[in-house]
Amino acid sequence: MTQKSEELDPVRLLERLVAVDSVNPGLAASGAGEGAIADLCADWLGTRGFEVHRLERNPGRPSLVAIARGTGGGRSLMLNGHLDTVGLGGYEGEPLSPRTEDGKLFGRGACDMKGGVAAMMIAAARATAREPLRGDVLLALVADEENASAGTEEVLESFTADAAIVTEPSRLQVVLAHKGFVWFDVIVHGRAAHGSQPGLGIDAIAKAGHFLVAVEELGQRLASAEGHPRLGSGTVHASVIHGGEEPSTYPAQCRITLERRTVPGEDADTVQAELTAILDRLTATVPDFTYELRRGLHREPFEGDPDQPVVRTLLHHARSVLGHTPAVLAEPYWTDCALLDRAGIPCLLFGADGAGAHETVEWADIASLHRLTDILADTVTDFCS
């Protein structure tokens, strides 16, 4: 391999990215954040002629937008990938020491999603070096996707494009729909009293049990409903429960955090109405049942248009590189595609193969990483010409 080709090899770049601690501090208090990896990417892109913008509303949590300006008159394309990873605790081996074995590159973030980031950086560098493009090429390297997606939100306040590709891992298949989610806290109230005084106390935990049964029943109703033709039905589960002070006191409060996964046609308002109806019924039928309902983070579901030019362009070049047409899928998880779509940017998700995201061993498939890079480079060249 020549020095020049080595510089534009996604595997070599991925090794550098995996070696940098970019754990999201919103998930692990000891997380390093995205500062160091943003510095690495900014330097790499800057030396290749990209105009680099650093966005850092939250100190230590930067996102980058790197732009290769077109000559004018062409369509702009944004490639989006996140720099943060989940925590290192419990990882088997050395999470920040990338190693290759059996055609796989191991390390925290290799799959989710530094492999996609490396591929889009290399692809954009190759495409813009081949020939002048008429449209702008934008790389959005964002913070905080693993927690609240503050990075993509900040990017979209100042930047847009005619289309976007999110390079989350997808096994070289096109994802054109995924679920959304909304988090709620339900606070069930009781009355504190000494354990020897049942006539004075109201057991908030016991009252909350009625709601937990109702949540299970709601989940069963959702599962039996027709749902979305590609995503199926929404789901609900109780995630966290807190209540009580000590064994000899009636608990005055029990807090249940739940997550409701949503499909197109559902949103935070429809879920709130759904939960309110359940809680109001319990108030009317369970003695001394009182509650508060508090809405937390919510993200919309995503459903892209298969006839958008960016989708047709990528499918054409994927077919050429892979020798077959990739499957078009819907997935149950959430991604930044929903934010891009809401901002009016037609988008899709397309990334490499791998496994172990958020698990104790994580890896990216090297062959698929090379194919992803080739497909993205050809797509950028075609779309922005």
C-alpha positions in Angstrom: 0.0 0.0 0.0 1.4 3.4 -0.9 1.6 6.3 1.5 -1.1 8.1 -0.4 -3.6 5.2 -0.4 -2.8 4.5 3.2 -3.9 8.1 4.1 -7.3 7.4 2.6 -7.8 3.9 4.0 -10.8 3.7 6.3 -9.4 1.0 8.5 -6.3 3.0 9.4 -8.5 6.0 10.2 -10.9 3.8 12.2 -8.0 2.6 14.3 -7.0 6.1 15.2 -10.6 7.0 16.1 -11.2 3.9 18.3 -8.0 4.8 20.2 -9.5 8.1 21.4 -11.8 8.0 24.5 -15.0 9.7 23.5 -17.4 8.2 26.0 -20.5 10.4 26.4 -20.3 11.9 29.9 -24.1 12.0 30.0 -24.0 8.2 30.2 -20.8 7.8 32.3 -19.7 10.5 34.7 -16.1 9.7 33.9 -16.7 10.0 30.1 -14.1 12.1 28.3 -16.6 13.7 25.9 -16.0 14.5 22.2 -13.2 17.1 22.6 -10.2 15.0 21.7 -11.8 13.1 18.9 -13.2 16.3 17.4 -9.6 17.7 17.5 -8.3 14.7 15.6 -11.1 14.9 12.9 -10.8 18.7 12.5 -7.0 18.4 11.9 -7.5 15.5 9.5 -10.2 17.3 7.5 -8.5 20.7 7.6 -5.3 19.4 6.1 -7.4 18.0 3.2 -8.9 21.3 2.4 -12.2 21.1 4.2 -13.7 24.3 5.8 -14.1 23.2 9.4 -16.7 24.7 11.8 -16.6 23.8 15.5 -19.9 24.1 17.4 -19.6 23.9 21.2 -22.6 25.3 23.0 -21.9 22.8 25.8 -18.2 23.1 26.8 -16.2 19.9 26.1 -19.0 18.6 23.9 -18.1 19.9 20.4 -19.6 18.9 17.0 -17.9 19.6 13.7 -19.3 20.6 10.4 -16.7 20.2 7.7 -17.5 21.6 4.2 -16.0 21.0 0.8 -17.5 23.9 -1.2 -18.8 23.2 -4.6 -18.3 25.3 -7.7 -22.0 26.2 -7.7 -25.3 25.0 -9.2 -25.2 21.4 -7.7 -27.0 19.6 -5.0 -25.6 19.6 -1.5 -25.2 16.4 0.5 -24.6 16.0 4.3 -23.0 12.9 5.7 -23.9 12.5 9.4 -22.2 10.5 12.1 -21.7 10.7 15.9 -18.4 10.9 17.7 -19.5 9.7 21.1 -19.7 6.2 22.4 -21.2 4.4 25.4 -19.1 3.6 28.4 -16.0 1.4 28.7 -17.0 -0.4 31.9 -17.4 -4.1 31.5 -15.8 -4.2 28.1 -13.7 -7.4 27.6 -10.1 -6.6 26.8 -8.8 -3.1 26.0 -11.6 -1.0 24.6 -9.3 1.8 23.4 -6.7 -0.6 21.9 -8.0 -1.4 18.4 -7.0 -4.9 17.1 -7.8 -6.8 13.9 -8.7 -10.5 13.8 -10.6 -12.6 11.3 -11.5 -9.6 9.1 -12.9 -7.7 12.1 -11.6 -4.5 13.8 -12.4 -4.7 17.6 -12.7 -1.8 20.0 -15.3 0.4 21.7 -17.1 2.4 19.1 -15.8 0.4 16.1 -19.3 -0.6 15.1 -21.3 2.2 16.8 -20.3 4.2 15.0 -16.7 5.2 14.4 -16.6 2.9 11.4 -19.3 4.9 9.8 -17.5 8.2 10.7 -14.2 6.9 9.2 -16.0 5.7 6.0 -17.7 9.1 5.4 -14.6 11.1 6.1 -12.5 9.0 3.6 -15.4 8.9 1.1 -15.8 12.7 1.1 -12.0 13.2 0.8 -11.9 10.9 -2.2 -14.9 12.3 -3.9 -13.8 15.9 -3.6 -10.3 15.1 -4.7 -11.4 13.3 -7.9 -12.9 16.3 -9.7 -14.6 19.6 -8.9 -18.1 19.1 -7.7 -20.9 21.6 -8.2 -22.6 21.0 -4.9 -21.3 21.3 -1.4 -20.3 18.3 0.6 -20.9 18.6 4.4 -19.7 16.2 7.1 -21.6 16.6 10.3 -19.6 14.9 13.1 -21.8 15.3 16.0 -21.8 15.0 19.8 -24.2 13.3 22.2 -26.2 11.0 19.9 -26.0 8.2 22.5 -27.8 10.4 25.0 -30.0 13.3 23.8 -28.7 14.2 20.3 -27.8 17.7 21.3 -25.1 17.7 18.6 -27.3 17.2 15.6 -29.8 19.6 17.0 -27.1 22.3 17.3 -25.8 21.6 13.7 -29.3 21.9 12.2 -29.7 25.4 13.7 -27.0 26.7 11.4 -26.6 24.2 8.5 -28.8 22.4 6.0 -28.4 20.4 2.8 -30.5 19.0 0.0 -30.2 15.5 1.4 -28.4 13.5 4.1 -27.0 10.1 4.8 -26.6 8.9 8.3 -23.9 6.2 8.5 -25.0 4.2 11.5 -24.3 0.5 11.2 -26.9 -1.2 9.0 -25.1 -4.2 7.5 -25.0 -2.5 4.1 -28.8 -2.3 4.0 -30.9 0.8 3.6 -33.0 1.9 6.6 -35.9 4.2 5.6 -38.0 4.0 8.8 -37.5 3.7 12.5 -39.5 4.1 15.7 -39.5 7.2 17.9 -39.8 7.3 21.7 -41.0 9.3 24.6 -40.1 9.0 28.3 -42.6 9.8 31.1 -42.3 9.9 34.9 -45.4 8.8 36.8 -45.4 9.9 40.4 -47.9 8.0 42.6 -48.6 9.7 45.9 -49.1 8.1 49.3 -48.9 9.3 52.8 -46.0 8.7 55.1 -46.8 7.2 58.5 -45.2 4.8 61.0 -45.5 1.2 59.9 -47.5 0.5 63.0 -50.2 3.0 62.0 -51.9 1.6 58.9 -54.9 3.9 59.5 -52.7 6.9 58.9 -50.5 5.8 56.1 -51.1 5.3 52.3 -48.7 2.9 50.6 -47.6 4.7 47.4 -45.7 1.6 46.2 -48.8 -0.6 46.5 -50.9 2.0 44.7 -48.2 2.1 42.0 -48.7 -1.6 41.5 -52.1 -1.0 40.0 -50.4 1.3 37.4 -47.8 -1.3 36.6 -50.5 -3.9 35.9 -52.1 -1.3 33.6 -48.8 -0.7 31.8 -48.5 -4.4 31.1 -52.1 -4.5 29.8 -51.3 -1.5 27.5 -48.3 -3.3 26.1 -50.5 -6.3 25.3 -53.1 -4.1 23.6 -50.4 -2.4 21.5 -48.9 -5.8 20.5 -52.3 -7.1 19.3 -53.0 -3.9 17.3 -52.5 -3.7 13.5 -49.7 -1.1 13.8 -47.6 0.4 11.1 -47.2 -1.7 7.9 -43.4 -1.7 8.2 -42.6 -1.0 11.9 -45.4 -2.9 13.5 -46.9 -1.6 16.7 -45.6 0.7 19.4 -44.3 -0.7 22.7 -44.2 0.3 26.3 -42.2 -0.8 29.3 -41.5 0.4 32.8 -37.8 1.2 33.0 -37.0 2.5 36.5 -38.9 2.5 39.8 -38.0 4.4 43.0 -40.1 4.5 46.2 -39.9 4.3 50.0 -37.5 5.4 52.7 -37.1 2.5 55.2 -38.9 -0.7 56.2 -40.9 0.8 59.0 -42.5 3.7 57.1 -45.3 3.8 54.7 -43.9 5.2 51.4 -45.2 8.7 50.6 -44.2 8.5 46.9 -43.4 6.0 44.2 -41.9 7.2 40.9 -42.0 5.1 37.8 -40.1 6.0 34.6 -41.4 4.4 31.5 -40.5 4.4 27.8 -43.1 4.3 25.0 -41.7 3.5 21.6 -43.8 5.2 18.9 -44.5 4.6 15.2 -45.7 7.1 12.6 -49.1 8.5 13.7 -48.0 8.5 17.3 -46.2 11.3 19.2 -45.7 12.6 22.7 -49.1 14.2 22.8 -51.0 11.0 21.8 -49.0 9.0 24.4 -49.7 11.5 27.1 -53.4 11.2 26.4 -53.1 7.4 26.5 -51.4 7.4 29.9 -53.7 10.1 31.3 -56.7 8.0 30.4 -55.2 5.0 32.3 -54.3 7.1 35.3 -57.6 8.9 35.5 -59.4 5.5 35.4 -57.2 4.3 38.3 -58.0 7.6 40.2 -61.7 6.8 39.8 -61.5 3.1 40.7 -58.7 2.7 43.2 -59.2 4.3 46.7 -56.7 7.0 47.5 -54.9 6.8 44.1 -53.4 10.2 43.2 -50.7 10.9 40.6 -48.6 13.3 38.7 -47.5 12.7 35.0 -44.3 14.4 33.8 -43.1 14.3 30.2 -39.4 13.8 29.6 -37.3 13.5 26.4 -39.2 12.6 23.3 -38.1 11.9 19.7 -40.3 11.4 16.7 -40.4 8.3 14.5 -38.8 8.5 11.0 -40.2 7.4 7.7 -38.3 8.3 4.5 -39.4 8.5 0.9 -37.9 5.7 -1.2 -38.3 7.9 -4.3 -36.1 10.7 -3.1 -33.1 11.3 -5.4 -30.6 10.5 -2.6 -32.2 7.1 -2.0 -32.2 6.2 -5.7 -28.6 7.5 -6.1 -27.2 5.4 -3.2 -29.1 2.3 -4.3 -27.7 2.6 -7.8 -24.1 2.8 -6.5 -24.7 0.1 -3.8 -25.9 -2.2 -6.5 -22.8 -1.5 -8.5 -20.4 -2.2 -5.7 -22.2 -5.1 -4.0 -23.5 -6.8 -7.1 -27.1 -6.9 -5.7 -29.7 -4.4 -4.6 -29.6 -3.8 -0.8 -32.6 -4.6 1.2 -34.7 -1.6 2.4 -35.6 -2.0 6.0 -37.4 -0.5 9.0 -35.8 -0.7 12.4 -37.1 -0.4 16.0 -34.3 1.8 17.3 -34.0 5.6 17.0 -31.4 7.7 15.1 -30.7 11.3 14.1 -32.5 10.6 10.8 -35.6 11.8 12.6 -34.1 15.2 13.3 -32.8 15.6 9.8 -36.2 14.6 8.4 -38.0 17.0 10.7 -35.7 19.8 9.5 -36.8 19.2 5.9 -33.7 17.2 4.8 -34.5 14.0 2.9 -32.4 11.3 4.4 -31.7 7.6 4.8 -29.5 5.4 7.0 -26.8 3.3 5.4 -23.7 1.9 7.2 -21.3 -1.0 7.5 -21.7 -4.4 9.1 -20.5 -5.3 12.7 -21.8 -6.2 16.1 -21.5 -5.5 19.8 -22.9 -2.0 20.0 -23.3 -1.2 23.7 -22.0 -4.7 24.5 -18.9 -6.2 26.1 -17.2 -6.9 22.8 -17.6 -4.7 19.8 -16.3 -4.9 16.2 -16.7 -3.6 12.7 -16.5 -5.8 9.6 -13.5 -4.6 7.6 -14.7 -5.8 4.2 -18.0 -4.0 4.6 -16.2 -0.9 5.8 -14.3 -0.7 2.5 -17.5 -1.3 0.5 -19.3 1.4 2.5 -16.6 3.8 1.7 -16.7 3.1 -2.0 -20.5 3.4 -2.1 -20.5 6.7 -0.2 -17.7 8.1 -2.4 -19.6 7.3 -5.6 -22.8 8.6 -4.2 -21.3 11.9 -3.2 -19.7 12.3 -6.6 -22.9 11.5 -8.5 -25.3 13.5 -6.2 -23.2 16.6 -6.0 -22.0 16.8 -9.6 
